[in-house]
Amino acid sequence: MLTANRIQKLFDEAFKSSPWQALLQAQPHQTSPRVWGDDESVLVEVDVPGRSLKDVEVVAEKNTLKIELKELNPNEDGDLRVRERLSQAGTAQLVMPFRVDPERTDLTLKNGVLRIVVRKPETEQPRKLQIRQE
């Protein structure tokens, strides 16, 4: 029969074994931005779990979006056993096929996902041309 003490001992032993040590030393994975586009806009999504508005900064310069994530410092007590969430500072730069206009860009942060919609300037959107019959 497993008692609470025995379960705790098994749990502690599992974290001291070599496979867990490898996980503890591994770097957390970094999520890459996902990008979609059509004739009118480009949609960018970046997973930023655990971050709030103060931890994320987006800068537009010419045709480049720069996404900066500040380092997270969890203040929980105890020893960190496994970290699957990216908590380090990081930067991603995305080059758009057109100039980024901050007035035509919408940014939202919801449920750990940063969503950026960049609408193309009017002058760069495709226009249907009229064909004349001769």
C-alpha positions as CSV (number, residue, x, y, z in Angstrom):
1,M,0.0,0.0,0.0
2,L,1.3,3.4,-0.9
3,T,1.2,6.0,1.8
4,A,1.6,9.7,1.4
5,N,5.2,9.5,2.7
6,R,6.0,6.7,0.3
7,I,4.6,8.7,-2.6
8,Q,6.6,11.7,-1.6
9,K,9.8,9.6,-1.4
10,L,9.1,8.1,-4.9
11,F,8.6,11.6,-6.2
12,D,11.8,12.9,-4.7
13,E,13.8,10.0,-6.0
14,A,12.4,10.5,-9.5
15,F,13.6,14.1,-9.6
16,K,17.1,13.0,-8.5
17,S,17.5,10.5,-11.3
18,S,19.6,11.2,-14.4
19,P,16.8,11.8,-16.9
20,W,15.5,14.7,-14.8
21,Q,19.0,16.1,-14.4
22,A,19.3,16.4,-18.2
23,L,15.9,18.2,-18.3
24,L,17.0,20.6,-15.6
25,Q,20.2,21.5,-17.5
26,A,18.5,21.9,-20.9
27,Q,17.6,25.3,-22.1
28,P,13.9,26.0,-22.4
29,H,12.6,26.0,-26.0
30,Q,11.8,29.3,-27.6
31,T,8.6,29.7,-29.5
32,S,9.0,31.1,-33.0
33,P,6.5,33.6,-34.4
34,R,3.8,32.3,-36.6
35,V,3.0,34.6,-39.6
36,W,0.1,34.6,-42.1
37,G,-0.6,37.0,-44.8
38,D,-3.1,38.0,-47.5
39,D,-3.6,40.9,-49.9
40,E,-4.7,43.3,-47.1
41,S,-2.7,42.4,-44.0
42,V,-0.1,40.3,-42.2
43,L,-1.0,38.5,-38.9
44,V,1.8,37.6,-36.5
45,E,1.3,35.5,-33.3
46,V,3.9,34.9,-30.7
47,D,3.5,32.7,-27.6
48,V,4.5,34.7,-24.5
49,P,3.2,32.6,-21.6
50,G,3.4,34.2,-18.2
51,R,4.1,37.7,-19.5
52,S,2.0,40.8,-19.1
53,L,2.0,44.1,-21.0
54,K,5.0,45.4,-19.1
55,D,7.1,42.4,-20.1
56,V,6.6,42.8,-23.9
57,E,7.6,45.6,-26.2
58,V,7.0,45.9,-29.9
59,V,8.8,48.5,-32.0
60,A,8.1,49.3,-35.7
61,E,10.9,50.8,-37.8
62,K,10.5,51.1,-41.6
63,N,9.5,47.6,-42.7
64,T,10.7,45.8,-39.5
65,L,8.8,44.7,-36.4
66,K,11.0,44.1,-33.4
67,I,9.5,42.1,-30.5
68,E,11.3,42.2,-27.2
69,L,10.5,40.0,-24.2
70,K,11.8,41.0,-20.8
71,E,13.2,38.3,-18.5
72,L,10.7,36.7,-16.1
73,N,11.8,36.3,-12.5
74,P,9.5,33.9,-10.7
75,N,9.6,34.5,-7.0
76,E,8.2,31.2,-5.9
77,D,9.8,29.4,-3.0
78,G,11.5,26.0,-3.4
79,D,13.9,24.5,-5.9
80,L,13.0,24.8,-9.6
81,R,12.8,21.2,-10.9
82,V,11.8,21.6,-14.6
83,R,11.2,24.8,-16.6
84,E,9.2,24.4,-19.8
85,R,8.1,28.0,-20.1
86,L,10.6,30.5,-21.7
87,S,11.5,33.0,-19.0
88,Q,14.6,34.5,-20.5
89,A,14.8,37.8,-22.3
90,G,14.6,37.5,-26.0
91,T,14.2,39.4,-29.3
92,A,12.6,38.6,-32.6
93,Q,12.8,40.7,-35.7
94,L,10.4,40.3,-38.6
95,V,10.9,42.0,-41.9
96,M,7.6,42.8,-43.6
97,P,7.2,43.1,-47.4
98,F,6.0,46.7,-46.9
99,R,6.5,49.7,-44.5
100,V,4.9,49.2,-41.1
101,D,2.5,52.0,-40.2
102,P,1.8,52.1,-36.5
103,E,-1.5,53.7,-37.1
104,R,-2.6,50.7,-39.2
105,T,-1.3,48.1,-36.7
106,D,-3.3,46.4,-33.9
107,L,-1.6,44.6,-31.0
108,T,-3.4,42.4,-28.4
109,L,-2.1,40.2,-25.6
110,K,-4.6,37.6,-24.5
111,N,-4.1,34.2,-22.8
112,G,-0.3,34.3,-23.3
113,V,-0.5,35.0,-27.0
114,L,0.7,38.3,-28.5
115,R,-1.3,38.9,-31.7
116,I,-0.2,41.6,-34.2
117,V,-2.2,42.6,-37.2
118,V,-0.3,44.8,-39.6
119,R,-2.5,46.2,-42.4
120,K,-0.8,47.1,-45.6
121,P,-0.7,50.8,-46.6
122,E,-3.4,51.8,-49.1
123,T,-0.9,52.5,-51.8
124,E,0.5,49.0,-51.6
125,Q,-2.7,47.1,-51.7
126,P,-3.5,45.4,-55.0
127,R,-5.9,47.2,-57.2
128,K,-7.9,45.8,-60.0
129,L,-7.1,47.4,-63.3
130,Q,-9.7,48.2,-65.9
131,I,-9.2,46.6,-69.3
132,R,-10.4,48.6,-72.3
133,Q,-11.8,46.9,-75.4
134,E,-10.4,48.2,-78.7
